[in-house]
Amino acid sequence: MEMRQYLLDFFKYNDWANRNLLETVKQLPDQKEAVKLFSHSFSAQGKWYNRISREKDDDLFPWFGPELPLYLLEYRWSESVNRWICLLEAKNEIDLEADIVFQRKTEGKRISVKVRDVMLQLNYHSIHPRAQINRIIRDQGLPPLPTDYILTVMKEA
């Protein structure tokens, strides 16, 4: 499988897992911490997208942006994932190997990273907040939601 297709599949899996988890978060008596974690995932997608597209100053995109209300977060998440999928569909394998360069403020250094690695990072990193949200769900008395990748690719033999 080519990298482009792998990334498309992974973005679609990540979207499925997050949408399902958001449905459970809606049932929580206290949604604040879960919304904060989802907001971080959304903010990270925006920051990395901007680093590739260079539409605006990188400083306008914090890692921990505003905590969005749940109804708006769901809409904005969908919008963000669709932007990433459209970007990826417009790329070819060579484009995915291109480097993006940005200033890392914490170290004051210019950093380069491949587009494909940014896309992998976004999807891999989303696993961590999902696990934290599932812990919040369990702590509030609801069963945690299975969001494992394997559930999306298993087939009856």
Contacts in CASP RR format, 6 or more apart in sequence:
PFRMAT RR
TARGET T0000
AUTHOR 0000-0000-0000
METHOD contacts of the structure
MODEL  1
MEMRQYLLDFFKYNDWANRNLLETVKQLPDQKEAVKLFSHSFSAQGKWYN
RISREKDDDLFPWFGPELPLYLLEYRWSESVNRWICLLEAKNEIDLEADI
VFQRKTEGKRISVKVRDVMLQLNYHSIHPRAQINRIIRDQGLPPLPTDYI
LTVMKEA
2 93 0 8 1.000
3 93 0 8 1.000
3 96 0 8 1.000
3 116 0 8 1.000
4 88 0 8 1.000
4 91 0 8 1.000
4 92 0 8 1.000
4 93 0 8 1.000
4 96 0 8 1.000
7 88 0 8 1.000
7 96 0 8 1.000
7 116 0 8 1.000
7 119 0 8 1.000
7 120 0 8 1.000
7 123 0 8 1.000
8 85 0 8 1.000
8 88 0 8 1.000
8 89 0 8 1.000
10 119 0 8 1.000
10 120 0 8 1.000
10 123 0 8 1.000
10 149 0 8 1.000
11 81 0 8 1.000
11 84 0 8 1.000
11 85 0 8 1.000
11 88 0 8 1.000
11 119 0 8 1.000
11 123 0 8 1.000
12 85 0 8 1.000
13 123 0 8 1.000
13 149 0 8 1.000
13 152 0 8 1.000
14 81 0 8 1.000
14 122 0 8 1.000
14 123 0 8 1.000
14 126 0 8 1.000
15 77 0 8 1.000
15 78 0 8 1.000
15 81 0 8 1.000
16 152 0 8 1.000
17 126 0 8 1.000
17 130 0 8 1.000
17 147 0 8 1.000
17 149 0 8 1.000
18 38 0 8 1.000
18 41 0 8 1.000
18 77 0 8 1.000
18 126 0 8 1.000
18 130 0 8 1.000
19 74 0 8 1.000
19 77 0 8 1.000
19 78 0 8 1.000
20 145 0 8 1.000
20 147 0 8 1.000
21 130 0 8 1.000
21 133 0 8 1.000
21 134 0 8 1.000
21 145 0 8 1.000
21 147 0 8 1.000
22 38 0 8 1.000
22 70 0 8 1.000
22 73 0 8 1.000
22 74 0 8 1.000
22 77 0 8 1.000
24 137 0 8 1.000
24 142 0 8 1.000
24 145 0 8 1.000
25 31 0 8 1.000
25 34 0 8 1.000
25 35 0 8 1.000
25 38 0 8 1.000
25 70 0 8 1.000
25 133 0 8 1.000
25 137 0 8 1.000
26 70 0 8 1.000
27 142 0 8 1.000
28 34 0 8 1.000
28 136 0 8 1.000
28 137 0 8 1.000
28 140 0 8 1.000
28 142 0 8 1.000
29 140 0 8 1.000
30 140 0 8 1.000
31 70 0 8 1.000
32 67 0 8 1.000
33 136 0 8 1.000
34 133 0 8 1.000
34 136 0 8 1.000
34 137 0 8 1.000
35 67 0 8 1.000
35 68 0 8 1.000
35 69 0 8 1.000
35 70 0 8 1.000
35 73 0 8 1.000
36 67 0 8 1.000
37 129 0 8 1.000
37 132 0 8 1.000
37 133 0 8 1.000
37 136 0 8 1.000
38 73 0 8 1.000
38 77 0 8 1.000
38 129 0 8 1.000
38 133 0 8 1.000
39 64 0 8 1.000
39 65 0 8 1.000
39 66 0 8 1.000
39 67 0 8 1.000
39 68 0 8 1.000
39 73 0 8 1.000
40 63 0 8 1.000
40 64 0 8 1.000
40 65 0 8 1.000
40 129 0 8 1.000
41 77 0 8 1.000
41 125 0 8 1.000
41 126 0 8 1.000
41 129 0 8 1.000
42 68 0 8 1.000
42 73 0 8 1.000
42 76 0 8 1.000
42 77 0 8 1.000
42 80 0 8 1.000
43 61 0 8 1.000
43 62 0 8 1.000
43 63 0 8 1.000
43 64 0 8 1.000
43 65 0 8 1.000
44 63 0 8 1.000
44 122 0 8 1.000
44 125 0 8 1.000
45 80 0 8 1.000
45 81 0 8 1.000
45 84 0 8 1.000
45 122 0 8 1.000
46 61 0 8 1.000
46 80 0 8 1.000
47 58 0 8 1.000
47 61 0 8 1.000
47 62 0 8 1.000
47 63 0 8 1.000
48 118 0 8 1.000
48 121 0 8 1.000
48 122 0 8 1.000
49 80 0 8 1.000
49 83 0 8 1.000
49 84 0 8 1.000
49 87 0 8 1.000
50 56 0 8 1.000
50 58 0 8 1.000
50 60 0 8 1.000
50 61 0 8 1.000
51 58 0 8 1.000
51 100 0 8 1.000
51 102 0 8 1.000
51 118 0 8 1.000
52 87 0 8 1.000
52 100 0 8 1.000
52 115 0 8 1.000
52 118 0 8 1.000
53 87 0 8 1.000
58 102 0 8 1.000
58 103 0 8 1.000
59 105 0 8 1.000
68 76 0 8 1.000
84 119 0 8 1.000
84 122 0 8 1.000
88 119 0 8 1.000
91 115 0 8 1.000
95 115 0 8 1.000
96 114 0 8 1.000
96 115 0 8 1.000
96 116 0 8 1.000
96 119 0 8 1.000
97 114 0 8 1.000
97 115 0 8 1.000
97 116 0 8 1.000
98 114 0 8 1.000
98 115 0 8 1.000
99 112 0 8 1.000
99 113 0 8 1.000
99 114 0 8 1.000
99 115 0 8 1.000
100 112 0 8 1.000
100 113 0 8 1.000
100 114 0 8 1.000
100 115 0 8 1.000
100 118 0 8 1.000
101 110 0 8 1.000
101 111 0 8 1.000
101 112 0 8 1.000
102 110 0 8 1.000
102 111 0 8 1.000
103 109 0 8 1.000
103 110 0 8 1.000
103 111 0 8 1.000
104 110 0 8 1.000
104 111 0 8 1.000
130 147 0 8 1.000
134 144 0 8 1.000
134 145 0 8 1.000
134 147 0 8 1.000
135 144 0 8 1.000
137 143 0 8 1.000
137 144 0 8 1.000
137 145 0 8 1.000
138 144 0 8 1.000
END
